[in-house]
Amino acid sequence: MADTDRLQRYLEDELGECRNETLQKRLAELDELESVLDEETVSHDVETLSALGNETRYRLVRLLVEADEELCVCEITPLVDVSDSGVSHALSRLVDAGLVTKQKDGRWRKYTATPIAIALITVLDGSR
């Protein structure tokens, strides 16, 4: 009830008055807004964004987005200053996060940026 009282005081300050209908309408709007915070969506989004929170993983995603084609791990590794196992570990995390896809081609592994990765890099580029 304290949260409702606080909201009522806020609405009174903003609108000059706050009737019960106004308060109930705003509470309904906020309940609807809260639905976008479902646990599964938030968890998935945080996992995706946290995968980019490491310089190596970010560089790999940016590289794959800019390449605009699949690259073999043997093509990727020389472009970043990380050990083979470090690149493999980073790519694995990116695959798990849905930012990169992996395809085996005989004994070679090829990676491609996903539409999600492309969208995120595009947004980042557009924010500068």
C-alpha positions in Angstrom: 0.0 0.0 0.0 2.9 2.4 0.6 3.9 2.1 -3.1 0.3 3.1 -4.0 0.5 6.0 -1.7 3.8 7.2 -3.2 2.4 6.8 -6.7 -0.7 8.8 -5.7 1.5 11.6 -4.3 3.5 11.6 -7.5 0.4 11.8 -9.7 -1.0 14.6 -7.5 2.2 16.5 -8.0 2.2 15.9 -11.8 -1.5 16.4 -12.5 -2.4 18.8 -9.7 -4.9 16.2 -8.4 -5.3 12.5 -8.4 -8.6 10.8 -8.4 -9.0 7.1 -7.7 -9.8 6.4 -11.4 -6.6 8.1 -12.4 -4.6 6.0 -9.9 -6.3 2.8 -11.0 -5.7 3.5 -14.6 -2.0 4.2 -14.0 -1.6 1.1 -11.9 -3.1 -1.0 -14.8 -0.7 0.7 -17.2 2.2 -0.1 -14.9 1.1 -3.8 -14.5 1.0 -4.1 -18.3 4.4 -2.5 -18.6 5.8 -5.0 -16.0 4.9 -7.9 -18.3 7.9 -7.1 -20.5 10.1 -8.1 -17.5 9.3 -11.8 -17.5 12.1 -13.8 -16.0 12.9 -15.9 -19.1 13.2 -12.9 -21.4 15.3 -10.9 -19.0 17.6 -13.9 -18.3 18.1 -14.5 -22.0 18.8 -10.9 -22.8 21.3 -10.6 -19.9 23.1 -13.7 -21.1 23.3 -12.3 -24.6 24.6 -8.9 -23.5 27.1 -10.4 -21.0 28.6 -12.5 -23.8 29.6 -9.2 -25.4 31.1 -8.0 -22.1 34.5 -9.5 -22.8 36.9 -7.8 -25.2 37.8 -11.0 -27.0 34.2 -12.1 -27.5 33.3 -8.6 -28.6 36.1 -8.5 -31.1 35.1 -11.9 -32.5 31.5 -10.9 -32.9 32.5 -7.6 -34.6 34.9 -9.5 -36.9 32.2 -12.0 -37.9 29.7 -9.2 -38.5 32.1 -7.2 -40.6 33.1 -10.3 -42.6 29.5 -10.8 -43.7 30.3 -14.5 -44.4 31.3 -17.6 -42.5 34.9 -17.8 -41.4 36.9 -20.9 -40.4 38.4 -20.8 -36.9 41.8 -21.0 -38.7 41.0 -17.7 -40.4 39.8 -16.0 -37.2 42.6 -17.0 -34.8 45.4 -15.1 -36.5 43.3 -11.9 -36.4 43.0 -11.8 -32.6 45.8 -11.8 -30.1 44.4 -14.8 -28.2 45.5 -18.4 -27.9 43.7 -21.1 -30.0 42.0 -22.4 -26.8 41.0 -18.9 -25.8 39.4 -18.3 -29.2 37.6 -21.7 -29.1 36.3 -20.9 -25.6 35.1 -17.4 -26.6 33.4 -18.7 -29.7 31.7 -21.4 -27.7 30.3 -18.8 -25.3 29.1 -16.8 -28.3 27.4 -19.8 -29.8 25.6 -20.5 -26.5 24.5 -16.9 -26.3 23.0 -17.1 -29.8 25.3 -14.5 -31.3 27.3 -16.9 -33.5 26.5 -20.1 -35.3 28.9 -22.9 -35.8 29.0 -25.4 -38.6 31.3 -28.3 -39.0 32.7 -28.9 -42.4 34.8 -32.0 -42.3 37.5 -31.3 -39.8 37.0 -27.5 -40.0 34.7 -25.4 -37.9 33.2 -22.3 -39.5 31.4 -19.5 -37.7 28.9 -16.9 -38.8 27.3 -13.9 -37.0 23.6 -14.3 -36.3 21.0 -11.7 -37.0 21.0 -10.8 -33.3 24.7 -10.1 -33.4 24.3 -8.0 -36.6 21.5 -6.0 -35.0 23.5 -5.3 -31.8 26.6 -4.2 -33.7 24.5 -2.0 -35.9 22.9 -0.4 -32.9 26.3 0.2 -31.3 27.6 1.7 -34.5 24.6 4.0 -34.8 25.0 5.2 -31.2 28.4 6.8 -31.8 
